Amino acid sequence: MGFKKSDYIWTDRKRFMGMPLSFTRYAMSNDRLFMSIGFLNIKDEEILLYRVRDITTNRSLWQRIFGVGSVTVMSSDKTLPNLVLKNIKAPMQVKELIHEQVEQMKLKRRVRVGEIMTNGYDENEDELDPDDENN
């Protein structure tokens, strides 16, 4: 994560019992979500926010006791389709912050993906004839 701390909208670490005792770091800039894992050997991942498709939260009983939760970001990114921000503070607020940034980036890039609507008919199936008694 080569940005200065001031370049990020949000930063946090994976927490253990509510305390930031891990080497997994998360950050979000205006257009990307970052994850950095490791101490000696570091692996950096990022997702472009305009590629985000869905965001969910999960808060187990233990996570709620320690004031943390997990946010899962699903995207169309080939190398990292699902990024899980594990055991972060204020997961609901982080989810909303990510959602707002995603919407801003999609508007800025004029990216809109329509919801897939279906009427129950699969294109790959043959059309059914309502008069055919074998249907």
C-alpha positions in Angstrom: 0.0 0.0 0.0 2.2 2.7 -1.4 -0.1 5.7 -0.7 0.3 8.2 2.2 -2.2 7.6 5.0 -3.8 11.0 4.1 -4.6 9.5 0.6 -7.0 7.0 2.1 -10.6 7.5 3.0 -10.6 4.5 5.4 -8.0 2.2 6.9 -8.2 -0.6 9.5 -6.5 -3.9 10.4 -7.9 -7.4 10.9 -8.5 -7.6 14.6 -8.1 -10.3 17.2 -10.5 -10.0 20.2 -11.2 -6.4 19.1 -7.5 -5.4 19.0 -5.5 -4.8 15.8 -2.9 -7.5 16.4 -2.5 -8.9 12.9 -0.4 -8.2 9.8 -3.5 -7.9 7.6 -4.2 -4.3 6.7 -7.1 -2.8 4.7 -7.5 0.6 3.1 -9.8 2.4 0.7 -8.9 5.4 -1.6 -11.3 7.3 -3.8 -11.2 4.5 -6.5 -9.7 1.4 -5.0 -10.0 -1.0 -2.1 -6.7 -2.5 -0.8 -5.6 -5.5 1.3 -2.1 -6.1 2.4 -1.1 -9.3 4.2 2.2 -10.2 5.8 5.2 -9.0 7.7 8.3 -10.2 6.0 6.7 -11.4 2.8 3.9 -9.0 1.9 1.1 -9.7 -0.5 -0.9 -6.7 -1.8 -4.3 -7.0 -3.5 -6.7 -4.3 -4.8 -10.1 -4.0 -6.3 -11.2 -1.1 -8.5 -14.4 0.2 -6.9 -16.3 0.5 -10.1 -16.1 -3.3 -10.5 -17.8 -4.0 -7.2 -21.1 -5.9 -7.7 -22.3 -6.6 -4.1 -21.4 -5.9 -0.5 -22.5 -8.0 2.5 -21.7 -8.0 6.2 -21.4 -10.8 8.7 -21.3 -10.4 12.5 -21.1 -13.6 14.6 -21.9 -13.5 18.3 -18.1 -13.3 19.1 -17.6 -10.6 16.6 -20.4 -8.5 18.2 -19.0 -9.1 21.7 -15.7 -7.5 20.5 -17.3 -4.8 18.4 -16.1 -6.1 15.1 -17.5 -7.8 12.0 -16.6 -8.9 8.4 -17.5 -7.2 5.2 -17.4 -9.2 2.0 -17.0 -7.3 -1.3 -17.9 -9.2 -4.4 -16.6 -7.9 -7.7 -16.0 -8.7 -11.3 -12.2 -8.6 -10.7 -10.5 -11.7 -12.2 -7.8 -12.2 -9.6 -9.8 -11.3 -6.5 -13.6 -11.8 -7.1 -14.3 -11.8 -3.3 -12.5 -9.7 -0.8 -13.3 -10.3 2.8 -12.4 -7.5 5.3 -12.2 -9.7 8.4 -12.9 -8.5 11.9 -12.9 -4.8 11.3 -14.4 -2.1 13.5 -17.8 -0.7 12.6 -18.6 -3.1 9.7 -22.0 -1.5 8.9 -20.5 2.0 8.6 -17.7 0.6 6.4 -20.2 -1.2 4.2 -22.0 2.1 3.7 -18.8 4.0 3.0 -17.7 1.4 0.4 -21.2 1.5 -1.2 -21.1 5.3 -1.5 -17.6 5.3 -3.0 -18.7 2.5 -5.4 -21.7 4.5 -6.6 -19.5 7.6 -7.1 -16.9 5.7 -9.1 -19.6 4.1 -11.3 -21.2 7.5 -12.0 -17.8 9.1 -12.7 -16.9 6.3 -15.1 -20.4 6.1 -16.5 -20.5 2.4 -15.7 -24.0 1.0 -15.1 -24.8 -2.7 -15.0 -28.4 -3.5 -15.4 -30.0 -6.2 -13.2 -30.5 -9.4 -15.0 -34.2 -10.0 -15.4 -35.6 -13.3 -16.4 -39.1 -14.5 -17.2 -38.3 -18.1 -16.3 -37.4 -19.0 -19.9 -33.9 -20.3 -20.6 -32.6 -19.3 -24.0 -30.8 -22.6 -24.4 -34.1 -24.6 -24.1 -36.3 -25.3 -27.1 -39.5 -23.3 -27.1 -42.4 -25.2 -25.7 -45.5 -25.4 -27.9 -48.6 -25.0 -25.7 -50.6 -27.2 -28.0 -48.1 -30.1 -27.8 -49.4 -32.8 -25.5 -45.8 -34.1 -24.8 -44.8 -31.0 -22.8 
